Amino acid sequence: MSYLVPPAADVPGLLDRQSEVSVHIQLRELFRNYITTVAKAGRQLPSERDLAEHFGVARMTVRHAIAALVDEELLERVVGVGTFISHEKLDVQVKLTSYSEEMQRRGMRPAARTLSFEQIPATARLARELQLDEGQAVIRFRRLLLADEEPMSVDENFIPAWRVPGILEQGPPTSLYNLLSEQYGLVIEWGEDIVEANAATPSIARLLKVDVGTPVLRMERHAFVSRATVDYSISFYRADRYKLRVPLQRAGARTRRTY
């Protein structure tokens, strides 16, 4: 794969040699301004050699400034390729909001591509997770979720078919939880998530447009109405676009924090 390396002249600003602020800090802030106001996420940073020549400094000074921004996760180094503007990592907040609502809150355009929407017999595992008998009918809803036309996650939901009669006749819903609530009276009250690191399988890698073996976040969720599992889901998130945020509070603390 070839990358178009932009020229150092694209980075606006000049160094003030008379300033008391050290050159590498000035350079770091020029790069920060370039990253946040000019360059787009995923674009390659000009080469260290070009930057050093353009600003009249040693390559080690450029490297020092870049390293600081790598530590802040504004830049990302790819060994043997170069340094790139990082994508903002969205936090996977452990809460029961819909994907569409969450992406719209972040100012991004949500979209989804249905991969399957069908009725299947419960495997031994699905029967255990959904508190069903093996072979009992289950609705399977698998989607590729996108934001600003870029793949973000692969989601697969399993719902006991007896709880949602006629759901397949309506076609894939745009918001599963809204449909469960408004049409079937199944208001999800609470849930449990298990998050672990996985390596992308060939099928997941193809959908998320990452290399096979790339780290992904695997989230397994049980969503409940009262004590009954209404939805069991497995999601694979691109690890380069998500980070996990887990609010913590000591048991018995007097003040409850709102996150």
URVENPE-V554259 format. One line per field, one symbol per residue. psi: psi as a letter, one per 40 degrees, with the letter a starting at -180 (. if undefined). A space follows every 50 residues. Layout:
BEGIN
psi=???
END
This chain:
BEGIN
psi=hiihhiideehiiiiheeiehidddddddddddddeediiheiiiiiddd ddddefiidddddddddddddefdihhhhedahihiihhhhghgifiidd dddddefihiiihhdigihiihiddddddefiiheihhhhhhihhihfeh hdihhhihhhdeeghedddeihidhddddddddefghhdiihihhihihh iddddddefiihehhihhhhhhhihbehhdhhihihiheeeiihhhhihh heidhhih.
END
